Amino acid sequence: MNRFKFNVKELGEKIKYLRKDAGIGQNQLAEYLDVSNASISYWETGKQLPSAEAIYKLAVFFNVPADYLLGISD
């Protein structure tokens, strides 16, 4: 039995919530992270996972622990 289960949709919901809470659009976040607007959309809908570097940049940008984004901590 695998006790570790990563929820990609939950990660996307957190990114979307943090982005909207910061009052910025997907294009602004994409520009900061140096990724395409489509990447932000894919992350927020759970269609694609951000890279480790992108998760680091998201954590820095939103001033939250990477563990929070990954669902390891609250």
C-alpha positions in Angstrom: 0.0 0.0 0.0 1.3 3.4 -1.0 0.8 5.8 1.9 2.1 8.8 0.0 -0.3 10.3 -2.4 0.3 13.6 -4.1 -2.7 15.7 -5.0 -2.0 17.7 -8.1 -5.4 19.3 -8.1 -4.8 20.6 -4.6 -1.5 22.2 -5.7 -3.3 23.9 -8.5 -6.0 25.2 -6.3 -3.4 26.6 -3.9 -1.6 28.4 -6.7 -4.8 29.8 -8.1 -5.9 31.0 -4.6 -2.6 32.6 -3.8 -2.5 34.3 -7.2 -6.0 35.7 -6.9 -5.4 36.7 -3.3 -2.3 38.7 -4.5 -4.6 40.4 -7.1 -2.5 39.4 -10.1 -3.4 37.7 -13.4 -1.9 34.5 -14.8 0.2 36.6 -17.3 1.8 38.6 -14.5 2.7 35.4 -12.6 4.0 33.8 -15.8 6.2 36.8 -16.5 7.7 36.7 -13.0 8.4 33.0 -13.2 9.6 33.2 -16.8 7.1 30.6 -18.0 4.2 30.7 -20.5 0.7 31.8 -19.5 -0.3 28.3 -20.6 1.9 26.8 -17.9 0.2 28.7 -15.2 -3.2 27.6 -16.5 -2.1 24.0 -16.7 -0.7 24.1 -13.1 -3.9 25.7 -11.8 -6.1 23.1 -13.5 -3.9 20.1 -12.5 -3.0 19.2 -16.0 0.7 19.7 -15.4 3.1 19.9 -12.5 5.4 22.8 -12.1 9.1 22.1 -12.0 11.1 22.1 -8.8 12.5 25.5 -9.8 9.0 26.9 -10.4 7.8 25.6 -7.0 10.7 27.4 -5.4 9.9 30.6 -7.3 6.2 30.3 -6.4 7.1 29.8 -2.7 9.4 32.9 -2.8 6.9 35.0 -4.7 4.0 34.2 -2.4 6.1 34.1 0.7 4.9 30.6 1.7 6.9 27.4 2.4 7.3 25.0 -0.6 5.9 22.4 1.8 2.6 24.2 1.9 2.4 24.2 -1.9 3.1 20.5 -2.0 0.6 19.6 0.8 3.3 18.5 3.3 2.3 21.2 5.8 -0.5 23.6 6.4 
